């Protein structure tokens, strides 16, 4: 079976993206599961190799994916030539770096839509930097959805210990309640069921977290469970989905980690991400569900505080490539 072809966006040139790309793509385990092309700037990848202390690696600078060689000790870089390391200061937000990072993603989307790559894996971008560059988006996910005209999409996080899907994503905590509705929660449950049915064996077991302490305690601590979440779970169950909830947020992740559920539907970003990162930091992967192609990403940011020191851990990027390969085959 031919290996899937993964396009890896380099991320913000001022961050750890080039370093983790260099480390991940010189790891033998990646080459065994996928053919990879970095969509970025050859000069930054070369700088990433230097920061990582990796020698004896050639960079094959290409303008088309068809020019990739996929040879040992070679990193294929689709070179956009837009991020001169001499003009970008590591660890600092800049318009130039933000614009370059956004252009890598735009190019990857084009390649995926044209069928030139099987999946996209993204290294981290800086939200402030892309806004300075004129992109009025909250992050990768929103750009991907807009460019592909995808209306129904969700953030799913995959790890060796826990799978999580989010109902709401990058919004202030005080706004979560008013962004919850029955239709949205049913949609997320269905997307989780459909995705897991494709990529894992057996009928998925889904747990839905409550929003409030003790899942509202029969309305004493909040009414969202009674008015919104429970009715959504009941409707999804009528569709033949194995789903339970709402379950107290302080218990559901323990139950999932113990094997009771294959995935947890979390009501907001940190509700799902805190337990996930506690259990599997640098081993978890962000998957955008609902797009017309597979997209995975690392579970961390640009690492401006450690960039240039050689400390960046490529673990999450390696896992993201593995998940992209697995999902693209499914």
N, C-alpha and C positions, 0 to 999 in steps of 0.2 A: 504493500500500500504506500502510495506517495505521501511524503510528509506535507502537512499544511504549510502554507506560506504566510508568515505573520509579519505585518508592518508595525514596527515599534517606533512611536514618536518619541523624540529625544527629550521632550519637556523643556522647561525653562533653562536656557544656556547658562544662567547665573547660579543654578542650583546643582543638585547632585545627579540629575538625569544623565549627563554624559558619563559620569563615573560608574553609575550602576549599569548602564548599557554596556560599557566596556567590560565590567566584571561578569555580568550575566552571559554575554555572548562569547566569552572565552571559557565558560564553564561547559564541560563536556556533556552534562545532562541535557542542556538546551539543544545542542546540535543533534542529539539522538532522537528528539521528538518533533522538531520543526525546523524549517528553513526560515531564516529571519533577515529582514532588511531594516536598518535604522533609517528613519526619515528625519533628517536633521542637517547638521553641518559637519563636514569631515574634520575641520579644524578643532571643533569642540570635542568630537569623539577622540581625536588624537590627544587633546589635553586631558580628557577623562582617563585614557590609558596611562598617561604620565602620572596623574594624581594617584591612580590605583597602584602604581609601581609595576605595571605589566609590560614586559618587553617581548620582542620577537613577533609582534602582531602587525600584519599589513592592513591598510585600509583601502578597500576597493571602492573608489568614488565613482558613482554612476548617475546618470540622468534619467534612466528608465529601469523599471524593475527587471526587465529582460536581461539587463547587463549584470545581474548578480551572479556570483560564482559559487557561493556556499562552500568554500574551501576551508580546510582546517587552518588555524592561525591567520584567518582573514575575517575582517568585519566589513560587510557590504553596507555602504552608506549612500542612500539616495540624497545627494547633496544639494540643498537649496541655497547654499553659499550666502546665508543671510545673518550670520552671527559671528563676527570677528572677535575672538577672545581678547584681542588687544584693546577692544573698545567696550567690553562688557566686564564690569567689576563683579567678581564672584561674591555671592551672598548679599547682593543689593538689588532692590526692586528697580527695574528700568523699563521704559517704554520699548526700547530696542529689543530687549530680551522677551518681553511680553508679546510683541508683534511676531517675533521669530517662532515662539512656541505655538501661537495660534496658527501660523502658516503651516507648521508641521502637521497639525491636526487637520486643517483644511485639505492638505494634499493627501493625507491618509484616507479621508472620507471619499475623495475623488477616486482613489485607487480601489477602494473596497466596492464602491458603487459600480465601477467598470469591470469588476471581477478580476482585477490584476493581483489582488491579495485576498487571502481567505479570512483574515481577521485582523483587527487592530488591537494592539496593546500599547497603553499610554504611560509614559513616565510623567512625573508630577509637573503641573504648571502653577504659577502664582496668580491668584485671582486679582490682586491689586495691579500686577504688571500688565495683565491682558486688558484690564479696564483703562490703564494709562494709554494702551495702544488703540483704544477706541472700541473694544469689544464689550458690549453691555450685557454680558452673561455672567451667571454665578459660577460657572465652571465648565469642565469638559462635557458633562452630561447634557446640559442645556444647549451647547453648541451642536452636539451630535444630533439631538432631537430636532432642532430647528433646521439644520442643513438637510436632513433626510425627510423632513415634513412628517415626523413621527409624533402622533398625538398621545398614544398610550405607551408609556415607558416607565421603567422603575429601576431603582438602584438595588442590586442584590449583592451581598457579600458572602464569599465562599471561603471556608478554611477547613483545616483538617479536623477541627473540633466543633464548629458551629456554622450554620448557614442562616443568614438574616436577609429579609427584604423590608424596605422602608415604605411607609405610606406617605409621609412627608419628608422632605430632604433639607435643603438649605434655607430655612426660614427661622426667624426669632422664636424662642420657646413660647413667648406669650401669645403667639399667633397660631400655635399648633391646633388648639381646640376648634377654632373657627374654620380651619382648613380640612377638618375631618368630615366626611359624609359617608353614608351607607354605600352609595354607588362606587365611590373611589375604593373603599376597603374591599368590596366584592371583587372589583377589577384586579386589585393586587393579589388577592387570594387565588383567583383564576390564573393569573400570570405565573404565580409561584407553582401552582399545580401543573400547568402545561409545561413549564421549563423543566421541572424536576422529572416529569414523566418522560421527557426526551433524553435526559442526560444521566439519570440514575435508574437502577432496577427497582421494580416493585411500585405499588401505589404510594404516593407521597403522604406522609403524616405531617399535617400543618398545625402549628400552635399560634394563636393570635394573642398578643399582649394587650392588657388593658392600658389605659392612659394614666389613671390615677392610682395612688397607693391602695393596695388590697383590691385592685380592679373596681374601685368605687365603693366597695363595702355596701352593696345594695342601695346605692345612691347617697350614702352618708358623706362620702368624700368627693362626690362628683357624679354627674348624670350621663356623661358621654358613653359609658359602657351600656347602660340601659337603653338609651335613645338611639345610639348609632352603631356601636361595635357589635353588641350581641345580635341585633337584627341582621347585620351584614353576615355574621358567621352562620346564622340560621338559614339565610338565603343561599349561601355557598354550599351548605350541607345538602340542601334540596337538589343541587346540581350533581350530587354524587361525589363531592369532594370530602375527603377525610380530614376534617378541620375541627378544632376545639378552641373554645375561648368565649369571652375574654378571660385570660388568666393573669393573676397578679404579676406585675412586672418583676417583683423581687423573687419570684419562684420559677418563672417560665424558662429562663435561660439555663438554670440548673437542670430542669427537667429535660430540655433539649440536649444539653451536654451529656446527660445520662442515657440518651437514646430514645426518649419518648417521642420526640418530634424530629423530623428531617430538616425543618426550617421554621424559623420564628418570624411572624409578621410584626414588626415594631412600628409604633405610632409616630416616632420622630427620630431624628438623626442620632443623637447621643444615647437614646434608650437602647438602640441596637448596636451601636459602634463601641460603646464602653466595654460591655462583656466580650465582644468579639476580639477587640484588641488586647484585652487582658489575657485572654486564652491563647491568642494566635498572632500576636504582633510580628510583622515581617514574614508571616506565612499566610496572610489572608489576601483576598483578591476582590476587587470591585468589578462587577459585571453589569453592564447596562442591558436590561432585558427589554425587548420590544423593538429594537432596531432591525433594519433589514440585513444586517450582518453582525458578526460577533465582535464585541468590544470588551476588553478587560483592562484593568488598571491596577496600579499599586495601591496599597492601603495607607500611604504616608504622603507627606508634603515635600517641598523642595529642599528642605534641610539646609537653609541658609546659614544656620548656626554651626554646621560641621563641614560645609563644602570646602574643598581644597585640602582637607586633612587626610584623606584616604580612608576615612572611617565608615563611609556609607555602606550599608548592608544591602546587597542585591537580592536578598531572599524573596521579598514580595514580588519583585519583577520576574524572577525565575518562575515563581508559582503562577503569576499572571500569564506568562507565556504557556505554561503547561495547561492551564485552564482554557486558554484561547484555543490551543490545539485540540483539546478534548471536546469542547463545545462545537468547534467548527466541523468536526467529524460527525457530530450528532445532528 
